[in-house]
C-alpha cells in the first residue's frame, strides 16, 4: 500500500485520524421493509455496488439489472490529479474527465428517456429554464449499531417547490441516514448538500434549473459527507433502502485504482456512445450492457496506469 500524500504532513494525519484508512465495502438495494429488489421481469431491478477508498482515490463498481438488461459500470476518482476515469470493461475502454465525486444518492434518469434509448437526450433542442426551492429540516433519531459499527440516525424532511421546466407543484420527501462514527477516507470526494439535491433531481436534459435551498446546509452536508451505513429514501411511490452489507478496513492492493494496461483511452463522448450502443444491443436481446462496437483510436493516448 502506498503512503498517503496526506501523511507527508504529520499534523494533517493527526487531524484526519481514521480518514486515511483504507476501506472496502459492498452496498445492496432493497425495497420496502427489507425485501430484496426484484431482478426478474421487465419491471424488476437490482443494484449492487462495491467501493474501494483511501485518502487519495475512490473506485466504484456497480452492477445494475433492469429487467433483462444488465449494466456494469466502473468509476475511478483520483484526488491528487482531480480526475475521474470512467471504464467500460468488456470493451476495454476508458475516458478521463475532471473529478466528478460519486453522489451519495442515486441519480434519477431524465424524464425524456435513459441514455441510448430512442428519444433520449435533448442536445439539439432550445434550452429551457425552471426553479426549485427546497426547504428542509433535520431530525436526530438517536444511535444504532449496524455491522457492529456505531451510527447516528438522522431524518431529513424536505419540501420542494418547482416551476417552469422543473415542473409546477410541490412535493414532500423524507430521507433517513445512518452515519458511522468515522469519516469518508477521501476528502476530495466530499460533496455539498446542494450538489446532492441537484444530482437527484429528475428533469428533462434540456432544462436549466436554478436551485434555492432554505435551511442549515452546512449541518446537512456534514451528515451527507459522513460514512453512510444505511440510507432510506422514497422514489415515486416506492421506498428503497441502500445498506452496507460488508465492510473491510484491510489494506488495499496498489493496483485497485489503476486502469488495466490493455485498456484504450477514448474521449468521454466516444465512451458514452459506446455505452449507449451496448445498452441498445442489450435491449434488443443481443447481450448485456458491456458489449460494444469498435471505437476509433484516440491519438496521443497516455499510459493507462499514469496518475
C-alpha positions, 0 to 999 in steps of 0.5 A: 500500500502506498503512503498517503500524500496526506501523511507527508504532513504529520499534523494533517494525519493527526487531524484526519485520524481514521480518514486515511484508512483504507476501506472496502465495502459492498452496498445492496438495494432493497425495497420496502421493509427489507425485501430484496429488489426484484431482478426478474421481469421487465419491471424488476431491478437490482443494484449492487455496488462495491467501493474501494477508498483511501485518502487519495482515490475512490473506485466504484463498481456497480452492477445494475439489472433492469429487467433483462438488461444488465449494466456494469459500470466502473468509476475511478476518482483520483484526488491528487490529479482531480480526475475521474476515469470512467471504464467500460470493461468488456470493451476495454475502454476508458475516458478521463474527465475532471473529478466528478465525486460519486453522489451519495444518492442515486441519480434519477434518469431524465424524464425524456428517456435513459441514455441510448434509448430512442428519444433520449437526450435533448442536445439539439433542442432550445434550452429551457429554464425552471426553479426549485426551492427546497426547504428542509429540516433535520431530525436526530433519531438517536444511535444504532449499531449496524455491522457492529459499527456505531451510527447516528440516525438522522431524518431529513424532511424536505419540501420542494417547490418547482416551476417552469421546466422543473415542473409546477407543484410541490412535493414532500420527501423524507430521507433517513441516514445512518452515519458511522462514527468515522469519516469518508477516507477521501476528502476530495470526494466530499460533496455539498448538500446542494450538489446532492439535491441537484444530482437527484433531481429528475428533469428533462436534459434540456432544462436549466434549473436554478436551485434555492435551498432554505435551511442549515446546509452546512449541518446537512452536508456534514451528515451527507459527507459522513460514512453512510451505513444505511440510507432510506429514501422514497422514489415515486411511490416506492421506498428503497433502502441502500445498506452496507452489507460488508465492510473491510478496513484491510489494506488495499492492493496498489493496483485497485485504482489503476486502469488495466494496461490493455485498456484504450483511452477514448474521449468521454463522448466516444465512451458514452456512445459506446455505452449507449450502443451496448445498452441498445444491443442489450435491449434488443436481446443481443447481450448485456450492457458491456458489449460494444462496437469498435471505437476509433483510436484516440491519438496521443493516448497516455499510459493507462496506469499514469496518475 
